[in-house]
Amino acid sequence: MLNVRQGLLLGQRLAAQRRAMHHATEALPPMRWVPLWQRFAMFFGMTAAILSYPTWVMINLNNIRPHPTQKLSDDVLEKLEKYKTFAMDKK
């Protein structure tokens, strides 16, 4: 009788250990145990974290890409030289 009882206790202990082991992510409890305000906080926190980098990239596109070299065309340079000589002749 003692052996049967020990076997039952061992079986119960193994079953309890099997139930106690959490097979999903060990750090998080199931969502049914998380209060509603924490679910909202988790959702908005994750949304902010996911969208923050693409938003930053879109806002700073002009600062990220290389700036084109700014050079005046030949026609404009000729007109500027003409205006400079015209201004010098007036003085």
Beta strands, then each sheet from edge to edge (+ up, - down):
end
